[in-house]
Amino acid sequence: MAKLNGLSLFANVGIAEAYMKELGVDIKLANEIDVDRARFYQDVYPETNMICGDITDDETRTHIVNEALAQGVDFIIATPPCQGMSEAGLRLQFDPRNQLISYAIDVIKRVKPKFIMLENVPQQLRTKIMFGDEVVLIPDYIKKELGNEYNFNKETLVMAKDYGVPQLRERNIFLLVRKDMGIVWEFPEKQPEITLEDAIGHLPSLDPLLREGMDETLRRFPAFRKKAEEAKKVSKWHYPPTHSWKQVEWMLHTPTGKSAIYNEVYYPQKADGVRVKAHHNHYRRLKWDMPCRTITQNNGVISSLACVHPGHPYKAENGETLYSDPRVLTIYELLIVMSLPLDWPIPDWAGESFVRKVFGEGIPSKLVRAIIEALVKQL
């Protein structure tokens, strides 16, 4: 098996790296600015040298470069924050976060690795940054800086759903190979789609834990404890999310694949009964017959973008048709739709909202595995 020594920039908690070791890519070094993310990463990958610090700081960046050279790094994966470009963000012109790619390029030019993987949202292709006194598109900037020494892949847009990931998630990924390597690195052949039914349809149903307290939860959902016990047998991470009753009631009356904003009676409303104005993907249940929609940072909130369990129809005592699982996906279900190993060691100290946020910012692990496998097969 080929052996590559890697550096991960903007490493988050290492979701992208989950399968790299088995492919022969040894991430020797990683950089992350956030202390908690760096700690999480180090807990999962204790053998990696995690440099926690700001890559825009010259001293920190030089430290990264020196360590990379000392470790013989020949592969770099860089995943700068996408919030400045993401459809779920504000997309402000010249958002400072969009400039972070320039610091990754500086590291790359000084380390001169054989292979590079640059990942971001599709909007990166249309995003402009300042380059000296010029305003340039990010792709043009990257190619101007690295095009003399590296060959780029022809197609850069990729859907996670095409590579063993039960999630849509479109990304823009540049694959760079140093010209002296004589290797062509492109995306591999697509794989069959995995639906949400295939991925999580076998898991035990769960009722939500109501913010109004356990007494109210048991009054509304008498089988709550029994369901929770069955779910716990699968994984400690398959536990009931917490929601307010008013939102749960809206979702109980929302069919699979539909948004509660279209309900005739049980629709999202303010205290005075006025309808909440929302995007058609807010308060939306996912569909069983397709991959999960893109997981976002705010995936623990029912009102966020398409993050509610698909549910199953059932008859209430009054004969009314309701839908089970009026809740967001559990942490365990997120593990699956992010295509992480089911035994991936999430640290016990990491709080739920933190875990959900870092998952929403991660690159699906099997997408990365498929792309890197296409490279190492040639080495």
CORFENHU-V48223 format. One record per residue. N is the residue number from 0. RES is the residue in three letters. PSI is psi in whole degrees, 0 to 359 (* if undefined). OMEGA is omega in whole degrees, 0 to 359 (* if undefined). Layout:
N,RES,PSI,OMEGA
N,RES,PSI,OMEGA
This chain:
0,MET,139,177
1,ALA,150,180
2,LYS,123,177
3,LEU,141,174
4,ASN,124,190
5,GLY,158,172
6,LEU,130,177
7,SER,117,178
8,LEU,142,186
9,PHE,53,196
10,ALA,346,185
11,ASN,231,180
12,VAL,12,174
13,GLY,25,179
14,ILE,319,180
15,ALA,332,187
16,GLU,0,191
17,ALA,325,183
18,TYR,6,186
19,MET,319,183
20,LYS,318,182
21,GLU,342,177
22,LEU,355,180
23,GLY,11,177
24,VAL,113,183
25,ASP,105,180
26,ILE,102,183
27,LYS,333,191
28,LEU,142,178
29,ALA,154,178
30,ASN,133,179
31,GLU,137,183
32,ILE,328,185
33,ASP,128,185
34,VAL,315,182
35,ASP,321,178
36,ARG,319,178
37,ALA,320,178
38,ARG,316,177
39,PHE,310,181
40,TYR,313,183
41,GLN,326,176
42,ASP,322,181
43,VAL,323,182
44,TYR,74,186
45,PRO,340,182
46,GLU,349,179
47,THR,139,175
48,ASN,103,180
49,MET,118,175
50,ILE,105,180
51,CYS,114,181
52,GLY,174,184
53,ASP,116,182
54,ILE,341,178
55,THR,347,177
56,ASP,125,185
57,ASP,320,181
58,GLU,316,178
59,THR,316,182
60,ARG,320,178
61,THR,323,177
62,HIS,317,178
63,ILE,313,182
64,VAL,313,182
65,ASN,319,179
66,GLU,321,179
67,ALA,318,178
68,LEU,320,180
69,ALA,328,182
70,GLN,359,181
71,GLY,39,182
72,VAL,125,176
73,ASP,8,177
74,PHE,130,177
75,ILE,130,170
76,ILE,128,181
77,ALA,126,183
78,THR,72,182
79,PRO,151,179
80,PRO,140,185
81,CYS,0,188
82,GLN,332,179
83,GLY,345,182
84,MET,342,188
85,SER,147,176
86,GLU,336,180
87,ALA,355,181
88,GLY,189,182
89,LEU,337,181
90,ARG,54,177
91,LEU,141,179
92,GLN,133,180
93,PHE,37,172
94,ASP,129,183
95,PRO,330,181
96,ARG,334,179
97,ASN,338,180
98,GLN,350,185
99,LEU,336,179
100,ILE,330,183
101,SER,329,179
102,TYR,327,174
103,ALA,319,179
104,ILE,321,178
105,ASP,316,178
106,VAL,315,181
107,ILE,315,182
108,LYS,332,181
109,ARG,330,180
110,VAL,326,180
111,LYS,56,180
112,PRO,164,178
113,LYS,324,186
114,PHE,145,182
115,ILE,140,174
116,MET,114,179
117,LEU,120,187
118,GLU,141,173
119,ASN,185,179
120,VAL,158,180
121,PRO,330,181
122,GLN,342,178
123,GLN,328,182
124,LEU,340,183
125,ARG,11,184
126,THR,135,180
127,LYS,147,175
128,ILE,168,175
129,MET,130,176
130,PHE,96,190
131,GLY,238,177
132,ASP,3,183
133,GLU,153,170
134,VAL,118,185
135,VAL,154,172
136,LEU,144,182
137,ILE,314,179
138,PRO,320,179
139,ASP,320,179
140,TYR,313,182
141,ILE,315,182
142,LYS,327,177
143,LYS,322,182
144,GLU,326,188
145,LEU,354,186
146,GLY,334,181
147,ASN,330,185
148,GLU,346,186
149,TYR,145,169
150,ASN,143,182
151,PHE,154,173
152,ASN,152,183
153,LYS,310,178
154,GLU,130,183
155,THR,342,180
156,LEU,134,184
157,VAL,145,177
158,MET,129,180
159,ALA,327,183
160,LYS,342,182
161,ASP,3,185
162,TYR,49,173
163,GLY,17,181
164,VAL,123,179
165,PRO,53,183
166,GLN,141,182
167,LEU,288,174
168,ARG,89,176
169,GLU,138,180
170,ARG,160,170
171,ASN,120,184
172,ILE,120,173
173,PHE,128,176
174,LEU,117,185
175,LEU,136,176
176,VAL,128,178
177,ARG,136,190
178,LYS,336,180
179,ASP,358,183
180,MET,335,179
181,GLY,33,182
182,ILE,142,175
183,VAL,124,183
184,TRP,108,178
185,GLU,170,176
186,PHE,143,180
187,PRO,176,178
188,GLU,142,183
189,LYS,151,179
190,GLN,161,177
191,PRO,147,179
192,GLU,148,175
193,ILE,118,181
194,THR,167,177
195,LEU,329,176
196,GLU,315,178
197,ASP,321,188
198,ALA,314,187
199,ILE,3,184
200,GLY,338,182
201,HIS,350,186
202,LEU,150,179
203,PRO,142,176
204,SER,151,179
205,LEU,137,170
206,ASP,152,178
207,PRO,155,170
208,LEU,122,184
209,LEU,141,178
210,ARG,338,181
211,GLU,356,176
212,GLY,167,184
213,MET,323,180
214,ASP,315,180
215,GLU,324,178
216,THR,313,181
217,LEU,330,177
218,ARG,318,181
219,ARG,325,184
220,PHE,82,183
221,PRO,334,182
222,ALA,12,185
223,PHE,307,185
224,ARG,319,180
225,LYS,316,179
226,LYS,318,181
227,ALA,322,179
228,GLU,318,178
229,GLU,320,180
230,ALA,323,181
231,LYS,332,178
232,LYS,334,179
233,VAL,311,181
234,SER,148,176
235,LYS,344,180
236,TRP,357,176
237,HIS,72,182
238,TYR,160,188
239,PRO,127,171
240,PRO,158,182
241,THR,131,180
242,HIS,162,175
243,SER,150,182
244,TRP,321,184
245,LYS,320,180
246,GLN,323,177
247,VAL,318,180
248,GLU,320,178
249,TRP,317,184
250,MET,333,175
251,LEU,330,182
252,HIS,12,182
253,THR,119,181
254,PRO,161,176
255,THR,132,177
256,GLY,358,183
257,LYS,163,176
258,SER,142,180
259,ALA,343,182
260,ILE,344,179
261,TYR,0,178
262,ASN,145,181
263,GLU,328,182
264,VAL,305,185
265,TYR,70,181
266,TYR,157,177
267,PRO,125,183
268,GLN,157,178
269,LYS,175,183
270,ALA,331,181
271,ASP,6,177
272,GLY,357,180
273,VAL,135,180
274,ARG,140,174
275,VAL,131,176
276,LYS,123,185
277,ALA,159,174
278,HIS,152,184
279,HIS,347,177
280,ASN,0,174
281,HIS,153,180
282,TYR,34,186
283,ARG,135,171
284,ARG,144,176
285,LEU,169,179
286,LYS,144,178
287,TRP,326,192
288,ASP,18,176
289,MET,166,176
290,PRO,161,177
291,CYS,147,172
292,ARG,168,183
293,THR,128,177
294,ILE,127,180
295,THR,173,179
296,GLN,325,188
297,ASN,34,188
298,ASN,357,179
299,GLY,3,185
300,VAL,123,183
301,ILE,325,183
302,SER,353,181
303,SER,187,187
304,LEU,114,171
305,ALA,68,183
306,CYS,11,182
307,VAL,139,180
308,HIS,144,181
309,PRO,323,179
310,GLY,170,177
311,HIS,141,179
312,PRO,145,174
313,TYR,163,181
314,LYS,127,175
315,ALA,171,182
316,GLU,331,180
317,ASN,6,178
318,GLY,357,181
319,GLU,143,176
320,THR,121,177
321,LEU,174,182
322,TYR,129,184
323,SER,172,175
324,ASP,56,178
325,PRO,71,190
326,ARG,167,172
327,VAL,172,177
328,LEU,146,176
329,THR,169,176
330,ILE,321,180
331,TYR,319,177
332,GLU,325,176
333,LEU,322,175
334,LEU,317,182
335,ILE,312,184
336,VAL,344,171
337,MET,358,179
338,SER,31,174
339,LEU,156,172
340,PRO,139,184
341,LEU,342,177
342,ASP,18,179
343,TRP,126,191
344,PRO,76,174
345,ILE,125,180
346,PRO,140,181
347,ASP,335,183
348,TRP,343,184
349,ALA,122,180
350,GLY,159,185
351,GLU,313,183
352,SER,325,178
353,PHE,314,180
354,VAL,316,180
355,ARG,320,181
356,LYS,313,183
357,VAL,330,174
358,PHE,318,181
359,GLY,340,180
360,GLU,1,185
361,GLY,162,173
362,ILE,127,180
363,PRO,129,190
364,SER,320,183
365,LYS,337,172
366,LEU,311,179
367,VAL,318,180
368,ARG,314,182
369,ALA,319,182
370,ILE,316,181
371,ILE,326,178
372,GLU,325,178
373,ALA,333,177
374,LEU,308,188
375,VAL,338,177
376,LYS,337,181
377,GLN,352,187
378,LEU,*,*
